[in-house]
Amino acid sequence: MLFFSDNLNAKIWTITEAKARLSELLRLATDKPQFIGTKKTYVLISREKWEEVTRPKAPMGDSLVEMMANVGELELPSRKDPEREIPFQ
């Protein structure tokens, strides 16, 4: 996941530290992910970040239709016009 890539040099809390300083750990997790454990590492993130990461992505077609609403009217060529040259051939 992309939001972990900038945390390679982040502090890794031991389990003992995490237990003793839970409120600080939770406060820091609202800004950026917090790593807990040395042998097996766990990541603590805010609920908002979790919902953002796990939110289902809209299908591409739906996104394109939504974006088109902001473009305005498209001028489509008439089928009666003479054939146009295709520039990508």
PyMOL Python script that loads the backbone (N, CA, C, O; Angstrom):
from pymol import cmd

cmd.read_pdbstr("""\
ATOM      1  N   MET A   1       0.837  -1.173   0.000  1.00  0.00           N
ATOM      2  CA  MET A   1       0.000   0.000   0.000  1.00  0.00           C
ATOM      3  C   MET A   1       0.885   1.241   0.000  1.00  0.00           C
ATOM      4  O   MET A   1       1.919   1.275   0.668  1.00  0.00           O
ATOM      5  N   LEU A   2       0.495   2.211  -0.717  1.00  0.00           N
ATOM      6  CA  LEU A   2       1.343   3.360  -0.956  1.00  0.00           C
ATOM      7  C   LEU A   2       1.681   4.159   0.286  1.00  0.00           C
ATOM      8  O   LEU A   2       2.790   4.684   0.383  1.00  0.00           O
ATOM      9  N   PHE A   3       0.773   4.271   1.234  1.00  0.00           N
ATOM     10  CA  PHE A   3       1.036   5.154   2.355  1.00  0.00           C
ATOM     11  C   PHE A   3       2.091   4.607   3.300  1.00  0.00           C
ATOM     12  O   PHE A   3       2.491   5.321   4.220  1.00  0.00           O
ATOM     13  N   PHE A   4       2.565   3.375   3.123  1.00  0.00           N
ATOM     14  CA  PHE A   4       3.635   2.846   3.958  1.00  0.00           C
ATOM     15  C   PHE A   4       5.010   3.143   3.376  1.00  0.00           C
ATOM     16  O   PHE A   4       6.007   3.044   4.091  1.00  0.00           O
ATOM     17  N   SER A   5       5.091   3.500   2.110  1.00  0.00           N
ATOM     18  CA  SER A   5       6.382   3.610   1.445  1.00  0.00           C
ATOM     19  C   SER A   5       7.302   4.657   2.061  1.00  0.00           C
ATOM     20  O   SER A   5       8.522   4.500   2.003  1.00  0.00           O
ATOM     21  N   ASP A   6       6.758   5.722   2.649  1.00  0.00           N
ATOM     22  CA  ASP A   6       7.608   6.757   3.217  1.00  0.00           C
ATOM     23  C   ASP A   6       7.965   6.486   4.678  1.00  0.00           C
ATOM     24  O   ASP A   6       8.560   7.343   5.333  1.00  0.00           O
ATOM     25  N   ASN A   7       7.614   5.315   5.195  1.00  0.00           N
ATOM     26  CA  ASN A   7       7.842   5.021   6.605  1.00  0.00           C
ATOM     27  C   ASN A   7       8.928   3.972   6.819  1.00  0.00           C
ATOM     28  O   ASN A   7       8.929   3.283   7.839  1.00  0.00           O
ATOM     29  N   LEU A   8       9.839   3.845   5.883  1.00  0.00           N
ATOM     30  CA  LEU A   8      10.875   2.831   6.019  1.00  0.00           C
ATOM     31  C   LEU A   8      11.796   3.108   7.199  1.00  0.00           C
ATOM     32  O   LEU A   8      12.357   2.175   7.773  1.00  0.00           O
ATOM     33  N   ASN A   9      11.959   4.370   7.567  1.00  0.00           N
ATOM     34  CA  ASN A   9      12.816   4.691   8.703  1.00  0.00           C
ATOM     35  C   ASN A   9      11.990   5.100   9.920  1.00  0.00           C
ATOM     36  O   ASN A   9      12.506   5.778  10.809  1.00  0.00           O
ATOM     37  N   ALA A  10      10.721   4.703   9.977  1.00  0.00           N
ATOM     38  CA  ALA A  10       9.843   5.043  11.097  1.00  0.00           C
ATOM     39  C   ALA A  10      10.242   4.261  12.345  1.00  0.00           C
ATOM     40  O   ALA A  10      10.838   3.187  12.266  1.00  0.00           O
ATOM     41  N   LYS A  11       9.899   4.828  13.488  1.00  0.00           N
ATOM     42  CA  LYS A  11      10.159   4.163  14.767  1.00  0.00           C
ATOM     43  C   LYS A  11       9.303   2.909  14.855  1.00  0.00           C
ATOM     44  O   LYS A  11       8.123   2.933  14.507  1.00  0.00           O
ATOM     45  N   ILE A  12       9.886   1.828  15.313  1.00  0.00           N
ATOM     46  CA  ILE A  12       9.148   0.592  15.553  1.00  0.00           C
ATOM     47  C   ILE A  12       9.030   0.427  17.058  1.00  0.00           C
ATOM     48  O   ILE A  12      10.029   0.257  17.757  1.00  0.00           O
ATOM     49  N   TRP A  13       7.802   0.479  17.549  1.00  0.00           N
ATOM     50  CA  TRP A  13       7.535   0.358  18.987  1.00  0.00           C
ATOM     51  C   TRP A  13       7.659  -1.101  19.405  1.00  0.00           C
ATOM     52  O   TRP A  13       7.212  -1.991  18.681  1.00  0.00           O
ATOM     53  N   THR A  14       8.263  -1.357  20.566  1.00  0.00           N
ATOM     54  CA  THR A  14       8.211  -2.710  21.122  1.00  0.00           C
ATOM     55  C   THR A  14       6.823  -2.880  21.735  1.00  0.00           C
ATOM     56  O   THR A  14       6.118  -1.900  21.976  1.00  0.00           O
ATOM     57  N   ILE A  15       6.445  -4.108  21.980  1.00  0.00           N
ATOM     58  CA  ILE A  15       5.136  -4.379  22.588  1.00  0.00           C
ATOM     59  C   ILE A  15       5.051  -3.702  23.957  1.00  0.00           C
ATOM     60  O   ILE A  15       4.015  -3.137  24.305  1.00  0.00           O
ATOM     61  N   THR A  16       6.118  -3.756  24.720  1.00  0.00           N
ATOM     62  CA  THR A  16       6.144  -3.145  26.055  1.00  0.00           C
ATOM     63  C   THR A  16       5.949  -1.630  25.966  1.00  0.00           C
ATOM     64  O   THR A  16       5.176  -1.054  26.731  1.00  0.00           O
ATOM     65  N   GLU A  17       6.652  -0.990  25.031  1.00  0.00           N
ATOM     66  CA  GLU A  17       6.491   0.458  24.839  1.00  0.00           C
ATOM     67  C   GLU A  17       5.061   0.793  24.422  1.00  0.00           C
ATOM     68  O   GLU A  17       4.467   1.752  24.914  1.00  0.00           O
ATOM     69  N   ALA A  18       4.525  -0.004  23.517  1.00  0.00           N
ATOM     70  CA  ALA A  18       3.172   0.248  23.016  1.00  0.00           C
ATOM     71  C   ALA A  18       2.145   0.149  24.148  1.00  0.00           C
ATOM     72  O   ALA A  18       1.221   0.960  24.224  1.00  0.00           O
ATOM     73  N   LYS A  19       2.307  -0.834  25.016  1.00  0.00           N
ATOM     74  CA  LYS A  19       1.392  -0.972  26.154  1.00  0.00           C
ATOM     75  C   LYS A  19       1.519   0.212  27.104  1.00  0.00           C
ATOM     76  O   LYS A  19       0.515   0.753  27.568  1.00  0.00           O
ATOM     77  N   ALA A  20       2.745   0.608  27.389  1.00  0.00           N
ATOM     78  CA  ALA A  20       2.981   1.673  28.362  1.00  0.00           C
ATOM     79  C   ALA A  20       2.572   3.046  27.835  1.00  0.00           C
ATOM     80  O   ALA A  20       2.200   3.919  28.619  1.00  0.00           O
ATOM     81  N   ARG A  21       2.634   3.245  26.535  1.00  0.00           N
ATOM     82  CA  ARG A  21       2.377   4.575  25.971  1.00  0.00           C
ATOM     83  C   ARG A  21       1.270   4.520  24.925  1.00  0.00           C
ATOM     84  O   ARG A  21       1.372   5.139  23.866  1.00  0.00           O
ATOM     85  N   LEU A  22       0.213   3.774  25.233  1.00  0.00           N
ATOM     86  CA  LEU A  22      -0.876   3.549  24.277  1.00  0.00           C
ATOM     87  C   LEU A  22      -1.523   4.849  23.798  1.00  0.00           C
ATOM     88  O   LEU A  22      -1.778   4.997  22.603  1.00  0.00           O
ATOM     89  N   SER A  23      -1.791   5.779  24.688  1.00  0.00           N
ATOM     90  CA  SER A  23      -2.456   7.018  24.271  1.00  0.00           C
ATOM     91  C   SER A  23      -1.586   7.794  23.287  1.00  0.00           C
ATOM     92  O   SER A  23      -2.102   8.360  22.324  1.00  0.00           O
ATOM     93  N   GLU A  24      -0.275   7.828  23.516  1.00  0.00           N
ATOM     94  CA  GLU A  24       0.624   8.510  22.581  1.00  0.00           C
ATOM     95  C   GLU A  24       0.650   7.786  21.242  1.00  0.00           C
ATOM     96  O   GLU A  24       0.636   8.417  20.185  1.00  0.00           O
ATOM     97  N   LEU A  25       0.687   6.479  21.294  1.00  0.00           N
ATOM     98  CA  LEU A  25       0.693   5.661  20.086  1.00  0.00           C
ATOM     99  C   LEU A  25      -0.553   5.929  19.246  1.00  0.00           C
ATOM    100  O   LEU A  25      -0.465   6.091  18.029  1.00  0.00           O
ATOM    101  N   LEU A  26      -1.716   5.975  19.902  1.00  0.00           N
ATOM    102  CA  LEU A  26      -2.965   6.247  19.196  1.00  0.00           C
ATOM    103  C   LEU A  26      -2.978   7.661  18.616  1.00  0.00           C
ATOM    104  O   LEU A  26      -3.445   7.868  17.496  1.00  0.00           O
ATOM    105  N   ARG A  27      -2.472   8.625  19.367  1.00  0.00           N
ATOM    106  CA  ARG A  27      -2.427  10.006  18.882  1.00  0.00           C
ATOM    107  C   ARG A  27      -1.546  10.111  17.644  1.00  0.00           C
ATOM    108  O   ARG A  27      -1.912  10.775  16.675  1.00  0.00           O
ATOM    109  N   LEU A  28      -0.386   9.459  17.672  1.00  0.00           N
ATOM    110  CA  LEU A  28       0.525   9.503  16.536  1.00  0.00           C
ATOM    111  C   LEU A  28      -0.045   8.782  15.311  1.00  0.00           C
ATOM    112  O   LEU A  28       0.252   9.146  14.173  1.00  0.00           O
ATOM    113  N   ALA A  29      -0.864   7.760  15.558  1.00  0.00           N
ATOM    114  CA  ALA A  29      -1.446   6.990  14.447  1.00  0.00           C
ATOM    115  C   ALA A  29      -2.452   7.806  13.650  1.00  0.00           C
ATOM    116  O   ALA A  29      -2.781   7.441  12.521  1.00  0.00           O
ATOM    117  N   THR A  30      -2.952   8.911  14.219  1.00  0.00           N
ATOM    118  CA  THR A  30      -3.870   9.746  13.442  1.00  0.00           C
ATOM    119  C   THR A  30      -3.135  10.465  12.320  1.00  0.00           C
ATOM    120  O   THR A  30      -3.747  10.812  11.310  1.00  0.00           O
ATOM    121  N   ASP A  31      -1.824  10.697  12.478  1.00  0.00           N
ATOM    122  CA  ASP A  31      -1.039  11.397  11.457  1.00  0.00           C
ATOM    123  C   ASP A  31      -0.362  10.451  10.478  1.00  0.00           C
ATOM    124  O   ASP A  31      -0.355  10.691   9.270  1.00  0.00           O
ATOM    125  N   LYS A  32       0.207   9.374  11.008  1.00  0.00           N
ATOM    126  CA  LYS A  32       0.904   8.427  10.136  1.00  0.00           C
ATOM    127  C   LYS A  32       0.890   7.046  10.779  1.00  0.00           C
ATOM    128  O   LYS A  32       0.720   6.937  11.993  1.00  0.00           O
ATOM    129  N   PRO A  33       1.066   5.990   9.989  1.00  0.00           N
ATOM    130  CA  PRO A  33       1.046   4.627  10.523  1.00  0.00           C
ATOM    131  C   PRO A  33       2.128   4.421  11.589  1.00  0.00           C
ATOM    132  O   PRO A  33       3.229   4.961  11.488  1.00  0.00           O
ATOM    133  N   GLN A  34       1.792   3.636  12.601  1.00  0.00           N
ATOM    134  CA  GLN A  34       2.735   3.302  13.670  1.00  0.00           C
ATOM    135  C   GLN A  34       3.013   1.798  13.619  1.00  0.00           C
ATOM    136  O   GLN A  34       2.096   0.992  13.463  1.00  0.00           O
ATOM    137  N   PHE A  35       4.273   1.439  13.751  1.00  0.00           N
ATOM    138  CA  PHE A  35       4.698   0.051  13.652  1.00  0.00           C
ATOM    139  C   PHE A  35       4.987  -0.485  15.045  1.00  0.00           C
ATOM    140  O   PHE A  35       5.688   0.145  15.836  1.00  0.00           O
ATOM    141  N   ILE A  36       4.428  -1.674  15.336  1.00  0.00           N
ATOM    142  CA  ILE A  36       4.580  -2.290  16.654  1.00  0.00           C
ATOM    143  C   ILE A  36       5.138  -3.693  16.473  1.00  0.00           C
ATOM    144  O   ILE A  36       4.645  -4.461  15.647  1.00  0.00           O
ATOM    145  N   GLY A  37       6.176  -4.031  17.251  1.00  0.00           N
ATOM    146  CA  GLY A  37       6.736  -5.380  17.253  1.00  0.00           C
ATOM    147  C   GLY A  37       8.049  -5.441  16.516  1.00  0.00           C
ATOM    148  O   GLY A  37       8.253  -4.740  15.525  1.00  0.00           O
ATOM    149  N   THR A  38       8.943  -6.287  17.005  1.00  0.00           N
ATOM    150  CA  THR A  38      10.262  -6.390  16.388  1.00  0.00           C
ATOM    151  C   THR A  38      10.402  -7.655  15.553  1.00  0.00           C
ATOM    152  O   THR A  38      10.930  -7.596  14.442  1.00  0.00           O
ATOM    153  N   LYS A  39       9.946  -8.791  16.055  1.00  0.00           N
ATOM    154  CA  LYS A  39      10.053 -10.028  15.271  1.00  0.00           C
ATOM    155  C   LYS A  39       8.944 -10.110  14.228  1.00  0.00           C
ATOM    156  O   LYS A  39       9.197 -10.402  13.059  1.00  0.00           O
ATOM    157  N   LYS A  40       7.729  -9.852  14.659  1.00  0.00           N
ATOM    158  CA  LYS A  40       6.583  -9.829  13.759  1.00  0.00           C
ATOM    159  C   LYS A  40       5.967  -8.443  13.914  1.00  0.00           C
ATOM    160  O   LYS A  40       5.460  -8.105  14.984  1.00  0.00           O
ATOM    161  N   THR A  41       6.009  -7.640  12.852  1.00  0.00           N
ATOM    162  CA  THR A  41       5.590  -6.244  12.943  1.00  0.00           C
ATOM    163  C   THR A  41       4.119  -6.085  12.558  1.00  0.00           C
ATOM    164  O   THR A  41       3.635  -6.686  11.599  1.00  0.00           O
ATOM    165  N   TYR A  42       3.434  -5.263  13.335  1.00  0.00           N
ATOM    166  CA  TYR A  42       2.040  -4.907  13.070  1.00  0.00           C
ATOM    167  C   TYR A  42       1.970  -3.410  12.811  1.00  0.00           C
ATOM    168  O   TYR A  42       2.835  -2.657  13.258  1.00  0.00           O
ATOM    169  N   VAL A  43       0.946  -2.983  12.093  1.00  0.00           N
ATOM    170  CA  VAL A  43       0.807  -1.572  11.756  1.00  0.00           C
ATOM    171  C   VAL A  43      -0.503  -1.052  12.330  1.00  0.00           C
ATOM    172  O   VAL A  43      -1.556  -1.666  12.160  1.00  0.00           O
ATOM    173  N   LEU A  44      -0.424   0.085  13.012  1.00  0.00           N
ATOM    174  CA  LEU A  44      -1.597   0.736  13.568  1.00  0.00           C
ATOM    175  C   LEU A  44      -1.869   1.992  12.745  1.00  0.00           C
ATOM    176  O   LEU A  44      -1.012   2.867  12.624  1.00  0.00           O
ATOM    177  N   ILE A  45      -3.085   2.067  12.175  1.00  0.00           N
ATOM    178  CA  ILE A  45      -3.479   3.245  11.402  1.00  0.00           C
ATOM    179  C   ILE A  45      -4.826   3.739  11.916  1.00  0.00           C
ATOM    180  O   ILE A  45      -5.544   3.009  12.599  1.00  0.00           O
ATOM    181  N   SER A  46      -5.161   4.972  11.586  1.00  0.00           N
ATOM    182  CA  SER A  46      -6.442   5.531  12.022  1.00  0.00           C
ATOM    183  C   SER A  46      -7.581   4.866  11.253  1.00  0.00           C
ATOM    184  O   SER A  46      -7.380   4.297  10.180  1.00  0.00           O
ATOM    185  N   ARG A  47      -8.764   4.951  11.816  1.00  0.00           N
ATOM    186  CA  ARG A  47      -9.940   4.369  11.166  1.00  0.00           C
ATOM    187  C   ARG A  47     -10.194   5.043   9.818  1.00  0.00           C
ATOM    188  O   ARG A  47     -10.567   4.383   8.848  1.00  0.00           O
ATOM    189  N   GLU A  48      -9.989   6.365   9.763  1.00  0.00           N
ATOM    190  CA  GLU A  48     -10.211   7.089   8.510  1.00  0.00           C
ATOM    191  C   GLU A  48      -9.293   6.557   7.404  1.00  0.00           C
ATOM    192  O   GLU A  48      -9.729   6.343   6.273  1.00  0.00           O
ATOM    193  N   LYS A  49      -8.018   6.347   7.745  1.00  0.00           N
ATOM    194  CA  LYS A  49      -7.075   5.817   6.760  1.00  0.00           C
ATOM    195  C   LYS A  49      -7.469   4.403   6.348  1.00  0.00           C
ATOM    196  O   LYS A  49      -7.386   4.054   5.170  1.00  0.00           O
ATOM    197  N   TRP A  50      -7.896   3.591   7.307  1.00  0.00           N
ATOM    198  CA  TRP A  50      -8.319   2.218   7.007  1.00  0.00           C
ATOM    199  C   TRP A  50      -9.505   2.226   6.042  1.00  0.00           C
ATOM    200  O   TRP A  50      -9.526   1.466   5.074  1.00  0.00           O
ATOM    201  N   GLU A  51     -10.486   3.081   6.305  1.00  0.00           N
ATOM    202  CA  GLU A  51     -11.660   3.151   5.430  1.00  0.00           C
ATOM    203  C   GLU A  51     -11.272   3.653   4.043  1.00  0.00           C
ATOM    204  O   GLU A  51     -11.827   3.202   3.041  1.00  0.00           O
ATOM    205  N   GLU A  52     -10.328   4.578   3.983  1.00  0.00           N
ATOM    206  CA  GLU A  52      -9.859   5.087   2.691  1.00  0.00           C
ATOM    207  C   GLU A  52      -9.173   3.982   1.886  1.00  0.00           C
ATOM    208  O   GLU A  52      -9.379   3.863   0.678  1.00  0.00           O
ATOM    209  N   VAL A  53      -8.364   3.183   2.560  1.00  0.00           N
ATOM    210  CA  VAL A  53      -7.604   2.136   1.885  1.00  0.00           C
ATOM    211  C   VAL A  53      -8.496   0.971   1.473  1.00  0.00           C
ATOM    212  O   VAL A  53      -8.277   0.372   0.420  1.00  0.00           O
ATOM    213  N   THR A  54      -9.492   0.642   2.279  1.00  0.00           N
ATOM    214  CA  THR A  54     -10.324  -0.531   1.998  1.00  0.00           C
ATOM    215  C   THR A  54     -11.604  -0.211   1.237  1.00  0.00           C
ATOM    216  O   THR A  54     -12.363  -1.119   0.899  1.00  0.00           O
ATOM    217  N   ARG A  55     -11.853   1.071   0.964  1.00  0.00           N
ATOM    218  CA  ARG A  55     -13.062   1.463   0.231  1.00  0.00           C
ATOM    219  C   ARG A  55     -13.030   0.836  -1.160  1.00  0.00           C
ATOM    220  O   ARG A  55     -12.020   0.923  -1.859  1.00  0.00           O
ATOM    221  N   PRO A  56     -14.138   0.203  -1.563  1.00  0.00           N
ATOM    222  CA  PRO A  56     -14.161  -0.388  -2.907  1.00  0.00           C
ATOM    223  C   PRO A  56     -13.966   0.698  -3.972  1.00  0.00           C
ATOM    224  O   PRO A  56     -14.509   1.799  -3.869  1.00  0.00           O
ATOM    225  N   LYS A  57     -13.201   0.366  -4.965  1.00  0.00           N
ATOM    226  CA  LYS A  57     -12.944   1.307  -6.049  1.00  0.00           C
ATOM    227  C   LYS A  57     -14.103   1.239  -7.057  1.00  0.00           C
ATOM    228  O   LYS A  57     -14.621   0.162  -7.352  1.00  0.00           O
ATOM    229  N   ALA A  58     -14.492   2.396  -7.571  1.00  0.00           N
ATOM    230  CA  ALA A  58     -15.546   2.449  -8.577  1.00  0.00           C
ATOM    231  C   ALA A  58     -14.994   1.883  -9.887  1.00  0.00           C
ATOM    232  O   ALA A  58     -13.816   2.063 -10.196  1.00  0.00           O
ATOM    233  N   PRO A  59     -15.842   1.202 -10.651  1.00  0.00           N
ATOM    234  CA  PRO A  59     -15.384   0.722 -11.961  1.00  0.00           C
ATOM    235  C   PRO A  59     -14.944   1.900 -12.833  1.00  0.00           C
ATOM    236  O   PRO A  59     -15.467   3.006 -12.696  1.00  0.00           O
ATOM    237  N   MET A  60     -14.003   1.668 -13.709  1.00  0.00           N
ATOM    238  CA  MET A  60     -13.446   2.734 -14.531  1.00  0.00           C
ATOM    239  C   MET A  60     -14.523   3.426 -15.363  1.00  0.00           C
ATOM    240  O   MET A  60     -14.491   4.646 -15.525  1.00  0.00           O
ATOM    241  N   GLY A  61     -15.463   2.666 -15.883  1.00  0.00           N
ATOM    242  CA  GLY A  61     -16.542   3.255 -16.688  1.00  0.00           C
ATOM    243  C   GLY A  61     -17.338   4.269 -15.890  1.00  0.00           C
ATOM    244  O   GLY A  61     -17.680   5.333 -16.406  1.00  0.00           O
ATOM    245  N   ASP A  62     -17.637   3.955 -14.633  1.00  0.00           N
ATOM    246  CA  ASP A  62     -18.380   4.893 -13.783  1.00  0.00           C
ATOM    247  C   ASP A  62     -17.577   6.162 -13.555  1.00  0.00           C
ATOM    248  O   ASP A  62     -18.131   7.261 -13.581  1.00  0.00           O
ATOM    249  N   SER A  63     -16.276   6.020 -13.330  1.00  0.00           N
ATOM    250  CA  SER A  63     -15.419   7.187 -13.118  1.00  0.00           C
ATOM    251  C   SER A  63     -15.386   8.075 -14.359  1.00  0.00           C
ATOM    252  O   SER A  63     -15.436   9.301 -14.255  1.00  0.00           O
ATOM    253  N   LEU A  64     -15.302   7.450 -15.533  1.00  0.00           N
ATOM    254  CA  LEU A  64     -15.279   8.228 -16.771  1.00  0.00           C
ATOM    255  C   LEU A  64     -16.584   8.986 -16.977  1.00  0.00           C
ATOM    256  O   LEU A  64     -16.568  10.145 -17.392  1.00  0.00           O
ATOM    257  N   VAL A  65     -17.708   8.344 -16.690  1.00  0.00           N
ATOM    258  CA  VAL A  65     -19.005   9.003 -16.834  1.00  0.00           C
ATOM    259  C   VAL A  65     -19.108  10.182 -15.878  1.00  0.00           C
ATOM    260  O   VAL A  65     -19.608  11.240 -16.257  1.00  0.00           O
ATOM    261  N   GLU A  66     -18.639  10.016 -14.635  1.00  0.00           N
ATOM    262  CA  GLU A  66     -18.668  11.109 -13.663  1.00  0.00           C
ATOM    263  C   GLU A  66     -17.798  12.274 -14.121  1.00  0.00           C
ATOM    264  O   GLU A  66     -18.186  13.434 -13.975  1.00  0.00           O
ATOM    265  N   MET A  67     -16.627  11.973 -14.672  1.00  0.00           N
ATOM    266  CA  MET A  67     -15.741  13.034 -15.135  1.00  0.00           C
ATOM    267  C   MET A  67     -16.322  13.770 -16.338  1.00  0.00           C
ATOM    268  O   MET A  67     -16.103  14.971 -16.493  1.00  0.00           O
ATOM    269  N   MET A  68     -17.052  13.070 -17.181  1.00  0.00           N
ATOM    270  CA  MET A  68     -17.624  13.689 -18.371  1.00  0.00           C
ATOM    271  C   MET A  68     -18.658  14.748 -18.006  1.00  0.00           C
ATOM    272  O   MET A  68     -18.865  15.690 -18.771  1.00  0.00           O
ATOM    273  N   ALA A  69     -19.301  14.614 -16.872  1.00  0.00           N
ATOM    274  CA  ALA A  69     -20.289  15.601 -16.457  1.00  0.00           C
ATOM    275  C   ALA A  69     -19.647  16.975 -16.287  1.00  0.00           C
ATOM    276  O   ALA A  69     -20.321  17.992 -16.456  1.00  0.00           O
ATOM    277  N   ASN A  70     -18.373  17.023 -15.961  1.00  0.00           N
ATOM    278  CA  ASN A  70     -17.661  18.288 -15.751  1.00  0.00           C
ATOM    279  C   ASN A  70     -17.080  18.870 -17.033  1.00  0.00           C
ATOM    280  O   ASN A  70     -16.643  20.020 -17.044  1.00  0.00           O
ATOM    281  N   VAL A  71     -17.070  18.100 -18.100  1.00  0.00           N
ATOM    282  CA  VAL A  71     -16.459  18.540 -19.350  1.00  0.00           C
ATOM    283  C   VAL A  71     -17.394  19.462 -20.131  1.00  0.00           C
ATOM    284  O   VAL A  71     -16.938  20.404 -20.778  1.00  0.00           O
ATOM    285  N   GLY A  72     -18.659  19.201 -20.074  1.00  0.00           N
ATOM    286  CA  GLY A  72     -19.615  19.982 -20.871  1.00  0.00           C
ATOM    287  C   GLY A  72     -20.068  19.169 -22.066  1.00  0.00           C
ATOM    288  O   GLY A  72     -19.987  17.940 -22.058  1.00  0.00           O
ATOM    289  N   GLU A  73     -20.540  19.850 -23.083  1.00  0.00           N
ATOM    290  CA  GLU A  73     -21.048  19.176 -24.275  1.00  0.00           C
ATOM    291  C   GLU A  73     -19.896  18.743 -25.177  1.00  0.00           C
ATOM    292  O   GLU A  73     -18.933  19.484 -25.376  1.00  0.00           O
ATOM    293  N   LEU A  74     -20.010  17.556 -25.708  1.00  0.00           N
ATOM    294  CA  LEU A  74     -19.055  17.075 -26.698  1.00  0.00           C
ATOM    295  C   LEU A  74     -19.670  17.257 -28.079  1.00  0.00           C
ATOM    296  O   LEU A  74     -20.844  16.956 -28.291  1.00  0.00           O
ATOM    297  N   GLU A  75     -18.886  17.740 -28.992  1.00  0.00           N
ATOM    298  CA  GLU A  75     -19.375  17.917 -30.347  1.00  0.00           C
ATOM    299  C   GLU A  75     -19.004  16.673 -31.139  1.00  0.00           C
ATOM    300  O   GLU A  75     -17.832  16.440 -31.435  1.00  0.00           O
ATOM    301  N   LEU A  76     -19.991  15.892 -31.473  1.00  0.00           N
ATOM    302  CA  LEU A  76     -19.755  14.668 -32.229  1.00  0.00           C
ATOM    303  C   LEU A  76     -19.904  14.956 -33.716  1.00  0.00           C
ATOM    304  O   LEU A  76     -20.813  15.684 -34.116  1.00  0.00           O
ATOM    305  N   PRO A  77     -19.024  14.394 -34.540  1.00  0.00           N
ATOM    306  CA  PRO A  77     -19.146  14.626 -35.980  1.00  0.00           C
ATOM    307  C   PRO A  77     -20.388  13.938 -36.534  1.00  0.00           C
ATOM    308  O   PRO A  77     -20.814  12.893 -36.042  1.00  0.00           O
ATOM    309  N   SER A  78     -20.942  14.535 -37.546  1.00  0.00           N
ATOM    310  CA  SER A  78     -22.115  13.951 -38.187  1.00  0.00           C
ATOM    311  C   SER A  78     -21.685  12.734 -39.000  1.00  0.00           C
ATOM    312  O   SER A  78     -20.589  12.711 -39.561  1.00  0.00           O
ATOM    313  N   ARG A  79     -22.535  11.741 -39.061  1.00  0.00           N
ATOM    314  CA  ARG A  79     -22.229  10.549 -39.865  1.00  0.00           C
ATOM    315  C   ARG A  79     -22.325  10.862 -41.357  1.00  0.00           C
ATOM    316  O   ARG A  79     -21.841  10.095 -42.189  1.00  0.00           O
ATOM    317  N   LYS A  80     -22.940  11.972 -41.686  1.00  0.00           N
ATOM    318  CA  LYS A  80     -23.101  12.350 -43.089  1.00  0.00           C
ATOM    319  C   LYS A  80     -21.879  13.093 -43.626  1.00  0.00           C
ATOM    320  O   LYS A  80     -21.726  13.244 -44.838  1.00  0.00           O
ATOM    321  N   ASP A  81     -21.001  13.563 -42.715  1.00  0.00           N
ATOM    322  CA  ASP A  81     -19.792  14.258 -43.152  1.00  0.00           C
ATOM    323  C   ASP A  81     -18.895  13.281 -43.909  1.00  0.00           C
ATOM    324  O   ASP A  81     -18.954  12.074 -43.674  1.00  0.00           O
ATOM    325  N   PRO A  82     -18.064  13.800 -44.817  1.00  0.00           N
ATOM    326  CA  PRO A  82     -17.139  12.895 -45.525  1.00  0.00           C
ATOM    327  C   PRO A  82     -16.162  12.265 -44.529  1.00  0.00           C
ATOM    328  O   PRO A  82     -15.903  12.803 -43.453  1.00  0.00           O
ATOM    329  N   GLU A  83     -15.639  11.120 -44.922  1.00  0.00           N
ATOM    330  CA  GLU A  83     -14.702  10.425 -44.027  1.00  0.00           C
ATOM    331  C   GLU A  83     -13.502  11.300 -43.705  1.00  0.00           C
ATOM    332  O   GLU A  83     -12.991  12.021 -44.562  1.00  0.00           O
ATOM    333  N   ARG A  84     -13.059  11.223 -42.451  1.00  0.00           N
ATOM    334  CA  ARG A  84     -11.898  11.988 -42.019  1.00  0.00           C
ATOM    335  C   ARG A  84     -10.669  11.104 -42.054  1.00  0.00           C
ATOM    336  O   ARG A  84     -10.760   9.879 -41.975  1.00  0.00           O
ATOM    337  N   GLU A  85      -9.526  11.742 -42.172  1.00  0.00           N
ATOM    338  CA  GLU A  85      -8.276  11.009 -42.126  1.00  0.00           C
ATOM    339  C   GLU A  85      -8.029  10.572 -40.682  1.00  0.00           C
ATOM    340  O   GLU A  85      -8.245  11.348 -39.751  1.00  0.00           O
ATOM    341  N   ILE A  86      -7.580   9.335 -40.498  1.00  0.00           N
ATOM    342  CA  ILE A  86      -7.284   8.833 -39.151  1.00  0.00           C
ATOM    343  C   ILE A  86      -5.816   9.146 -38.878  1.00  0.00           C
ATOM    344  O   ILE A  86      -4.936   8.615 -39.554  1.00  0.00           O
ATOM    345  N   PRO A  87      -5.542  10.007 -37.889  1.00  0.00           N
ATOM    346  CA  PRO A  87      -4.165  10.487 -37.684  1.00  0.00           C
ATOM    347  C   PRO A  87      -3.198   9.464 -37.108  1.00  0.00           C
ATOM    348  O   PRO A  87      -1.989   9.690 -37.161  1.00  0.00           O
ATOM    349  N   PHE A  88      -3.671   8.349 -36.561  1.00  0.00           N
ATOM    350  CA  PHE A  88      -2.782   7.410 -35.864  1.00  0.00           C
ATOM    351  C   PHE A  88      -2.408   6.194 -36.700  1.00  0.00           C
ATOM    352  O   PHE A  88      -1.893   5.213 -36.163  1.00  0.00           O
ATOM    353  N   GLN A  89      -2.656   6.242 -37.985  1.00  0.00           N
ATOM    354  CA  GLN A  89      -2.321   5.086 -38.810  1.00  0.00           C
ATOM    355  C   GLN A  89      -0.961   5.222 -39.418  1.00  0.00           C
ATOM    356  O   GLN A  89      -0.518   4.333 -40.146  1.00  0.00           O
TER     357      GLN A  89
END
""", "prot")
cmd.dss("prot")
cmd.show_as("cartoon", "prot")
cmd.util.cbc("prot")
cmd.orient("prot")
